[in-house]
Amino acid sequence: MASDYSSTPITLNDVNPKVLKCKYAIRGEILTHAQILYCNIGNPDSLGQKPITFFREVLALCDHPLIVDRSETKSLFSADSVEQAIQILDQIPVRATGSYSHSQETISSIGVKGLRDKIASGIEARDGFPGDPNDIFLTDGASPAVHMMMQLLIGSENDGIPCPIPQYPLYSVSITLHRGTHVSYYLDEESGWALEISEFENQLKTARSRGVNVRALVVINPGNPTGRVLAEANQREIVEFCRKEGLVLLADEVYQENVYAHDKQFHSFKNRSRSMGFGEKDISLVSFHSASKGYYGECGKRGGYMEFTGFRPEIREQIYKVASVNLCSNISGQILASLIMSPPKVGDESYKSFSAEKEAILSSLARRAKILEDAFNSLEGVTCYKAEGVLYSFPRINLPGKAIKAAEEAKTAPDAFYARHLLNATGIVVVPGSEFGQRPGTWHFRCTILPQEDKIPAIVSRLTQFHKQFMDEFRG
């Protein structure tokens, strides 16, 4: 038996260089040292958030349909969850969540037809404009949908996709893996992470001057990691910009339920474009949504979808082909994606309890966001703009020159240096801003607001004490 791996055929020299180039620090090096307080990732269930009862009841009944007709079920489950489960099971081939979503009436690669009908109806109720189930592609969370679009749009390294900086690393990673060019556009931190059209124009002009064929524009709203919720006027500018420049608008809208600012409201880009009078043949738009965020936070269920509008029939056939490689997304995730877009309504037995659970989660998240915002702004050299939405705060930290020099000597980014010291001293895990991208010379870190509300004071206390000691050590 060999004592090491010298006889195995694959070394790092054999690995796809695009894989080696990818960085995904949300689950990367910093995380491997974590033991206590996980403030690095948007994983609500793992941090104690209770699942929505109605959703779990329907999923349980669909996964074990033999109990649907038992007499004791009526005392354990709400009447509307039983009714919803029966309707869903009738749509699934052989009434089994362990099967592929395929029958003579459904297209297996894009999901169960009846579930896509529910999502399309939910989109129509949200936006005030018709939704088409044939535009809905059900996926294992939003990430596979993003990868599918990158496969479709990127043909060579000359194809570029602009993404916001800072940005959720999924986009830069998927662009790199599919051998495209990542074009950065910077959000304006001084204006509360505003998205300026002039920045789009400058970066587009620069990219095209370098011979980059810019294919699409990624917009994250509400913004991860910044927490910014776009104003309606800003969205209209973006829609008009994409129309004028012939760009596909890739809209990450997974945090649409996470809006805490009283003067802000989520509007989908489909709603904005249709309200401007632009139809199916005027703009190409893809919207991504997921069951992992919002008030539901069911990351492990891997439910999500993309709505794919404004493409020629022959292009639609190509995305069907790409989707077919994966056969279908998991059925439980498909069911959950349909449920988040068709929750209980007024008059349903579950409506009051559902509404109470939803309101409790969102209200608590808003309070936690405010507590952390105030705590960060009380620290020396730290500024944190209000988190209008999402599940994170993204404070900027002005580090002493001595700390920056120590980070350089340690061959690490200054904010990663700070994050590692924070981890070692307190057990608090955050993600360095350098992993999301940031303007040169600025440093940040992303901290989730997901630890349960009674744990937040301990986090604030540990962070405050650490920060003072860190600044005292490296000041001067």
C-alpha positions as CSV (number, residue, x, y, z in Angstrom):
1,M,0.0,0.0,0.0
2,A,1.3,3.5,-0.9
3,S,2.2,5.8,1.9
4,D,1.4,9.0,0.0
5,Y,-0.4,10.1,-3.2
6,S,2.6,10.0,-5.5
7,S,1.2,7.1,-7.5
8,T,-2.2,8.8,-8.2
9,P,-2.5,10.3,-11.6
10,I,-3.9,13.9,-10.9
11,T,-1.8,16.7,-9.6
12,L,-2.6,20.5,-9.4
13,N,-0.8,20.9,-12.7
14,D,-3.5,18.7,-14.3
15,V,-6.5,20.6,-12.9
16,N,-8.4,23.0,-15.1
17,P,-6.6,26.4,-14.5
18,K,-10.0,28.1,-14.5
19,V,-10.9,26.1,-11.4
20,L,-7.6,27.0,-9.7
21,K,-8.3,30.7,-10.5
22,C,-11.7,30.7,-8.8
23,K,-12.1,32.1,-5.3
24,Y,-15.1,31.5,-3.1
25,A,-14.1,32.7,0.4
26,I,-17.6,32.6,1.8
27,R,-16.9,28.9,2.4
28,G,-13.1,29.1,1.9
29,E,-10.0,29.5,4.1
30,I,-11.4,31.7,6.8
31,L,-14.3,29.3,7.4
32,T,-12.0,26.4,8.0
33,H,-10.9,28.0,11.3
34,A,-14.4,28.7,12.5
35,Q,-15.7,27.1,15.7
36,I,-18.3,29.3,17.3
37,L,-20.3,32.2,15.8
38,Y,-21.0,31.9,12.1
39,C,-21.6,35.3,10.7
40,N,-20.2,34.5,7.3
41,I,-23.0,32.8,5.3
42,G,-26.7,33.3,4.6
43,N,-27.9,29.9,6.0
44,P,-30.9,30.7,8.2
45,D,-31.9,27.2,9.4
46,S,-28.4,26.4,10.6
47,L,-28.5,29.5,12.9
48,G,-31.9,28.7,14.4
49,Q,-34.5,30.2,12.2
50,K,-37.7,28.1,12.4
51,P,-39.1,26.9,9.1
52,I,-42.5,28.1,8.0
53,T,-45.1,25.6,9.2
54,F,-47.3,25.6,6.2
55,F,-44.5,24.9,3.8
56,R,-43.1,22.1,5.9
57,E,-46.6,20.5,6.2
58,V,-47.1,20.5,2.5
59,L,-43.7,19.1,1.9
60,A,-44.2,16.3,4.5
61,L,-47.5,15.3,3.0
62,C,-46.0,15.2,-0.6
63,D,-43.0,13.2,0.6
64,H,-45.3,10.6,2.3
65,P,-48.6,10.7,0.4
66,L,-49.8,7.5,2.2
67,I,-50.7,9.6,5.2
68,V,-52.8,12.2,3.3
69,D,-56.0,10.1,3.6
70,R,-55.5,8.9,7.2
71,S,-58.0,10.2,9.8
72,E,-55.4,11.5,12.2
73,T,-53.9,13.7,9.5
74,K,-56.8,16.1,9.8
75,S,-55.8,16.7,13.5
76,L,-52.1,17.1,12.7
77,F,-52.2,19.2,9.5
78,S,-54.2,22.2,8.5
79,A,-56.9,21.7,5.9
80,D,-55.3,23.9,3.3
81,S,-51.9,22.2,3.6
82,V,-53.7,18.9,2.9
83,E,-55.6,20.4,0.0
84,Q,-52.4,21.9,-1.4
85,A,-50.5,18.6,-1.1
86,I,-53.2,16.7,-2.9
87,Q,-53.2,19.3,-5.8
88,I,-49.5,19.1,-6.1
89,L,-49.3,15.3,-5.9
90,D,-51.9,15.1,-8.7
91,Q,-49.4,17.1,-10.9
92,I,-46.4,14.9,-10.2
93,P,-45.8,11.8,-12.2
94,V,-46.9,8.7,-10.2
95,R,-47.5,11.0,-7.2
96,A,-43.9,10.4,-6.1
97,T,-41.3,13.1,-5.1
98,G,-38.5,10.6,-5.8
99,S,-39.3,10.5,-9.5
100,Y,-38.1,12.7,-12.3
101,S,-40.5,15.5,-13.2
102,H,-41.4,13.9,-16.5
103,S,-44.6,12.7,-18.1
104,Q,-46.1,13.0,-21.5
105,E,-47.5,16.4,-20.5
106,T,-44.5,17.9,-18.9
107,I,-41.0,18.9,-20.0
108,S,-38.7,17.2,-17.4
109,S,-35.8,19.5,-17.7
110,I,-37.6,22.6,-16.7
111,G,-39.9,21.3,-14.0
112,V,-43.4,20.0,-13.2
113,K,-45.9,21.9,-15.4
114,G,-48.4,22.4,-12.5
115,L,-45.8,23.9,-10.3
116,R,-44.6,26.2,-13.0
117,D,-48.3,27.3,-13.4
118,K,-48.3,28.3,-9.7
119,I,-45.1,30.2,-10.0
120,A,-46.3,32.1,-13.1
121,S,-49.5,33.0,-11.3
122,G,-47.5,34.2,-8.3
123,I,-45.3,36.4,-10.6
124,E,-48.4,37.8,-12.2
125,A,-49.9,38.7,-8.7
126,R,-46.6,40.3,-7.7
127,D,-45.9,42.3,-10.8
128,G,-49.4,43.0,-12.2
129,F,-48.4,41.7,-15.6
130,P,-49.0,38.2,-17.1
131,G,-46.6,35.3,-16.2
132,D,-46.1,32.4,-18.6
133,P,-45.3,28.9,-17.1
134,N,-43.2,28.2,-20.3
135,D,-40.9,31.0,-19.2
136,I,-40.2,29.3,-15.8
137,F,-37.2,27.0,-15.4
138,L,-37.1,25.3,-12.0
139,T,-33.6,24.7,-10.7
140,D,-31.8,23.5,-7.6
141,G,-31.6,27.0,-6.1
142,A,-30.6,30.0,-8.1
143,S,-27.0,29.0,-8.7
144,P,-27.6,26.4,-11.4
145,A,-29.7,28.9,-13.3
146,V,-26.9,31.4,-13.2
147,H,-24.5,28.7,-14.5
148,M,-26.9,27.8,-17.3
149,M,-27.1,31.4,-18.4
150,M,-23.3,31.7,-18.4
151,Q,-23.1,28.6,-20.5
152,L,-25.5,30.1,-23.0
153,L,-23.9,33.5,-23.2
154,I,-20.2,32.9,-23.0
155,G,-18.5,31.3,-26.0
156,S,-14.9,32.5,-25.5
157,E,-12.7,34.7,-23.3
158,N,-13.8,37.6,-25.6
159,D,-17.3,37.5,-24.1
160,G,-17.7,39.7,-21.1
161,I,-20.4,40.0,-18.4
162,P,-20.4,43.2,-16.2
163,C,-21.1,42.5,-12.5
164,P,-21.3,44.9,-9.6
165,I,-18.4,45.5,-7.2
166,P,-18.9,44.5,-4.5
167,Q,-20.7,41.4,-5.7
168,Y,-21.8,37.9,-4.6
169,P,-18.9,35.7,-5.8
170,L,-21.1,33.3,-7.6
171,Y,-21.1,35.6,-10.7
172,S,-17.3,36.1,-11.0
173,V,-16.7,32.4,-10.3
174,S,-19.2,31.2,-12.9
175,I,-17.9,33.7,-15.5
176,T,-14.4,32.4,-14.9
177,L,-15.4,28.7,-15.0
178,H,-17.1,29.2,-18.3
179,R,-14.0,31.0,-19.7
180,G,-15.5,34.5,-20.0
181,T,-14.3,37.9,-19.0
182,H,-15.5,39.5,-15.8
183,V,-16.2,43.2,-16.4
184,S,-16.5,45.1,-13.1
185,Y,-18.6,48.2,-12.4
186,Y,-18.4,49.9,-9.0
187,L,-21.2,50.7,-6.8
188,D,-21.0,54.2,-5.2
189,E,-20.4,53.7,-1.5
190,E,-20.5,57.4,-0.6
191,S,-24.1,57.5,-1.9
192,G,-25.1,54.4,0.1
193,W,-24.0,51.9,-2.6
194,A,-25.9,53.6,-5.4
195,L,-25.8,52.2,-8.9
196,E,-24.8,55.0,-11.3
197,I,-25.5,54.7,-15.0
198,S,-22.4,56.7,-15.9
199,E,-20.3,53.9,-14.3
200,F,-22.0,51.4,-16.6
201,E,-21.3,53.5,-19.6
202,N,-17.6,54.0,-18.7
203,Q,-17.0,50.3,-18.0
204,L,-18.8,49.2,-21.1
205,K,-16.8,51.7,-23.3
206,T,-13.6,50.5,-21.7
207,A,-14.4,46.8,-22.2
208,R,-15.4,47.3,-25.8
209,S,-12.2,49.3,-26.5
210,R,-10.3,46.2,-25.3
211,G,-12.2,44.0,-27.8
212,V,-14.5,42.5,-25.2
213,N,-17.9,41.5,-26.6
214,V,-20.2,42.5,-23.7
215,R,-23.2,40.2,-23.7
216,A,-25.2,40.9,-20.5
217,L,-25.4,42.9,-17.3
218,V,-25.8,41.4,-13.8
219,V,-27.8,43.5,-11.3
220,I,-28.4,42.2,-7.7
221,N,-31.5,43.8,-6.1
222,P,-31.7,43.9,-3.2
223,G,-27.9,44.0,-3.2
224,N,-25.6,41.3,-1.8
225,P,-23.5,42.2,0.2
226,T,-24.4,45.9,0.4
227,G,-28.1,45.7,1.4
228,R,-29.1,48.4,-1.1
229,V,-32.6,48.3,-2.5
230,L,-32.7,50.0,-5.9
231,A,-35.1,53.0,-6.4
232,E,-37.7,52.6,-9.1
233,A,-36.2,55.4,-11.2
234,N,-32.8,53.7,-11.0
235,Q,-34.3,50.5,-12.3
236,R,-35.9,52.3,-15.2
237,E,-32.5,53.7,-16.1
238,I,-31.0,50.2,-16.1
239,V,-33.8,48.8,-18.2
240,E,-33.3,51.6,-20.8
241,F,-29.5,51.2,-20.7
242,C,-29.8,47.4,-21.5
243,R,-32.3,48.1,-24.3
244,K,-30.1,50.7,-25.8
245,E,-26.9,48.7,-25.6
246,G,-28.4,45.4,-26.6
247,L,-27.6,43.6,-23.3
248,V,-29.4,40.8,-21.6
249,L,-30.4,41.9,-18.1
250,L,-29.6,39.2,-15.6
251,A,-31.5,40.2,-12.4
252,D,-30.6,38.5,-9.2
253,E,-33.8,39.0,-7.1
254,V,-33.4,36.3,-4.5
255,Y,-33.7,38.8,-1.6
256,Q,-37.0,40.3,-2.8
257,E,-38.8,39.4,0.5
258,N,-35.9,40.9,2.6
259,V,-36.7,44.7,2.5
260,Y,-36.6,46.5,5.9
261,A,-36.5,50.2,4.9
262,H,-39.9,51.7,5.4
263,D,-39.4,54.0,2.4
264,K,-38.3,51.2,0.0
265,Q,-40.2,48.5,-1.8
266,F,-39.1,45.7,-4.0
267,H,-40.1,45.9,-7.7
268,S,-39.0,43.2,-10.1
269,F,-37.2,44.2,-13.3
270,K,-40.0,42.6,-15.2
271,N,-42.5,44.9,-13.5
272,R,-40.3,47.9,-14.3
273,S,-39.8,47.0,-17.9
274,R,-43.4,46.1,-18.6
275,S,-44.6,49.3,-16.8
276,M,-42.4,51.2,-19.2
277,G,-44.3,49.7,-22.1
278,F,-41.6,47.2,-23.1
279,G,-42.8,43.8,-24.1
280,E,-41.5,40.4,-24.8
281,K,-39.7,41.5,-28.0
282,D,-38.2,44.6,-26.6
283,I,-35.8,43.4,-23.9
284,S,-34.2,40.1,-22.9
285,L,-34.5,39.6,-19.2
286,V,-33.7,36.8,-16.9
287,S,-34.8,36.9,-13.2
288,F,-33.4,34.5,-10.6
289,H,-35.2,33.6,-7.4
290,S,-34.5,31.1,-4.6
291,A,-36.1,29.4,-1.6
292,S,-32.9,29.9,0.3
293,K,-33.4,33.5,1.4
294,G,-36.4,35.6,2.2
295,Y,-38.4,34.7,5.3
296,Y,-38.3,31.0,4.4
297,G,-34.5,30.5,4.4
298,E,-34.7,26.9,3.2
299,C,-31.1,26.6,1.8
300,G,-30.9,22.9,2.0
301,K,-34.1,22.2,0.1
302,R,-32.4,23.6,-3.1
303,G,-35.5,25.2,-4.6
304,G,-35.3,28.0,-7.1
305,Y,-36.2,29.2,-10.6
306,M,-35.4,31.6,-13.4
307,E,-37.9,33.4,-15.5
308,F,-36.6,33.6,-19.0
309,T,-38.2,36.3,-21.2
310,G,-37.5,38.2,-24.4
311,F,-35.6,35.5,-26.4
312,R,-36.2,34.2,-29.8
313,P,-37.7,30.7,-30.1
314,E,-34.4,29.2,-31.4
315,I,-32.5,30.6,-28.4
316,R,-35.1,29.2,-26.0
317,E,-34.5,25.8,-27.6
318,Q,-30.8,26.1,-26.7
319,I,-31.5,26.8,-23.0
320,Y,-34.0,23.9,-23.0
321,K,-31.1,21.8,-24.3
322,V,-28.7,23.0,-21.6
323,A,-31.3,22.4,-18.9
324,S,-32.0,18.9,-20.2
325,V,-28.4,17.8,-19.4
326,N,-29.4,17.8,-15.7
327,L,-32.6,15.9,-16.3
328,C,-34.6,17.9,-13.7
329,S,-34.2,19.7,-10.4
330,N,-35.2,17.9,-7.2
331,I,-39.0,17.6,-6.8
332,S,-39.1,18.8,-3.1
333,G,-37.2,22.0,-4.2
334,Q,-39.7,22.4,-7.1
335,I,-42.6,22.2,-4.7
336,L,-41.1,24.7,-2.3
337,A,-40.3,27.1,-5.1
338,S,-44.0,27.0,-6.0
339,L,-45.1,27.4,-2.4
340,I,-43.1,30.6,-1.8
341,M,-44.9,32.1,-4.8
342,S,-48.3,30.8,-3.8
343,P,-48.5,31.1,0.0
344,P,-51.7,30.9,2.1
345,K,-54.3,33.6,1.3
346,V,-56.9,35.4,3.3
347,G,-59.6,32.9,4.3
348,D,-57.3,29.9,4.3
349,E,-56.9,28.0,7.6
350,S,-53.2,28.6,7.7
351,Y,-53.3,32.2,6.8
352,K,-53.1,33.7,10.3
353,S,-50.4,31.5,11.5
354,F,-48.4,31.8,8.3
355,S,-48.7,35.6,8.4
356,A,-47.6,35.7,12.1
357,E,-44.6,33.5,11.4
358,K,-43.5,35.6,8.4
359,E,-43.9,38.9,10.2
360,A,-42.0,37.6,13.3
361,I,-39.0,36.6,11.1
362,L,-38.9,39.7,9.0
363,S,-39.4,42.0,12.0
364,S,-36.7,40.3,14.0
365,L,-34.3,40.5,11.0
366,A,-35.0,44.2,10.7
367,R,-34.2,44.7,14.4
368,R,-31.0,42.7,14.2
369,A,-29.9,44.7,11.1
370,K,-30.4,47.9,13.0
371,I,-28.6,46.7,16.2
372,L,-25.5,45.6,14.1
373,E,-25.6,48.8,12.0
374,D,-25.5,50.9,15.2
375,A,-22.8,48.7,16.7
376,F,-20.5,49.0,13.7
377,N,-21.0,52.8,13.5
378,S,-19.9,53.1,17.1
379,L,-16.5,51.5,16.4
380,E,-13.5,53.6,15.7
381,G,-12.8,54.0,12.0
382,V,-15.9,52.0,11.0
383,T,-18.8,53.2,8.9
384,C,-21.8,51.1,7.9
385,Y,-24.6,52.2,5.7
386,K,-28.1,51.2,6.5
387,A,-29.0,47.7,5.4
388,E,-32.2,48.4,3.5
389,G,-32.6,44.7,2.8
390,V,-30.9,41.3,2.4
391,L,-29.4,39.3,5.3
392,Y,-26.1,41.2,5.8
393,S,-24.3,44.3,6.9
394,F,-21.2,45.4,5.0
395,P,-19.2,47.9,7.1
396,R,-16.2,49.7,5.9
397,I,-13.1,49.7,8.1
398,N,-10.3,52.2,8.0
399,L,-7.3,50.2,9.2
400,P,-4.2,51.8,10.8
401,G,-1.1,51.9,8.6
402,K,0.6,49.5,11.0
403,A,-2.1,46.9,10.5
404,I,-1.9,47.3,6.7
405,K,1.9,46.8,6.8
406,A,1.5,43.7,9.0
407,A,-1.0,42.3,6.5
408,E,1.4,42.9,3.6
409,E,4.1,41.1,5.5
410,A,1.7,38.2,6.1
411,K,0.9,38.3,2.3
412,T,-2.8,38.7,2.9
413,A,-5.4,41.5,2.3
414,P,-5.8,43.9,5.2
415,D,-9.5,43.1,5.7
416,A,-8.7,39.4,5.7
417,F,-5.9,40.1,8.3
418,Y,-8.6,41.8,10.4
419,A,-11.1,39.0,9.9
420,R,-8.5,36.4,10.9
421,H,-7.6,38.3,14.1
422,L,-11.3,38.7,14.9
423,L,-11.9,34.9,14.4
424,N,-8.9,33.9,16.6
425,A,-9.8,36.3,19.4
426,T,-13.6,35.9,19.5
427,G,-14.7,32.9,17.3
428,I,-16.8,35.3,15.2
429,V,-16.6,34.4,11.5
430,V,-17.0,37.2,8.9
431,V,-16.1,37.4,5.2
432,P,-13.4,39.9,4.2
433,G,-14.7,42.5,1.7
434,S,-11.8,41.8,-0.6
435,E,-13.5,38.5,-1.5
436,F,-16.5,40.5,-2.9
437,G,-14.4,43.1,-4.6
438,Q,-14.1,46.7,-3.5
439,R,-12.6,50.0,-4.6
440,P,-8.8,49.9,-4.3
441,G,-7.7,51.3,-0.9
442,T,-10.9,50.5,0.9
443,W,-11.5,47.6,3.2
444,H,-14.7,46.0,4.4
445,F,-16.2,42.8,5.8
446,R,-19.6,41.1,5.4
447,C,-21.4,40.0,8.6
448,T,-24.8,38.2,8.5
449,I,-27.7,39.4,10.6
450,L,-28.8,35.8,11.0
451,P,-27.7,34.7,14.4
452,Q,-30.8,34.6,16.6
453,E,-31.8,37.8,18.2
454,D,-30.8,36.8,21.7
455,K,-27.3,36.0,20.5
456,I,-26.7,39.4,18.9
457,P,-25.7,41.3,22.1
458,A,-22.9,38.7,22.7
459,I,-21.7,39.2,19.2
460,V,-21.7,43.0,19.6
461,S,-19.9,42.8,23.0
462,R,-17.2,40.5,21.6
463,L,-16.7,42.5,18.5
464,T,-16.5,45.8,20.4
465,Q,-13.9,44.5,22.8
466,F,-11.9,43.0,20.1
467,H,-12.0,46.0,17.8
468,K,-10.7,48.3,20.6
469,Q,-7.8,46.0,21.4
470,F,-7.0,45.6,17.7
471,M,-6.9,49.3,17.1
472,D,-4.9,49.9,20.2
473,E,-2.4,47.3,19.1
474,F,-1.9,48.6,15.6
475,R,-2.4,52.3,16.1
476,G,0.6,54.6,15.6
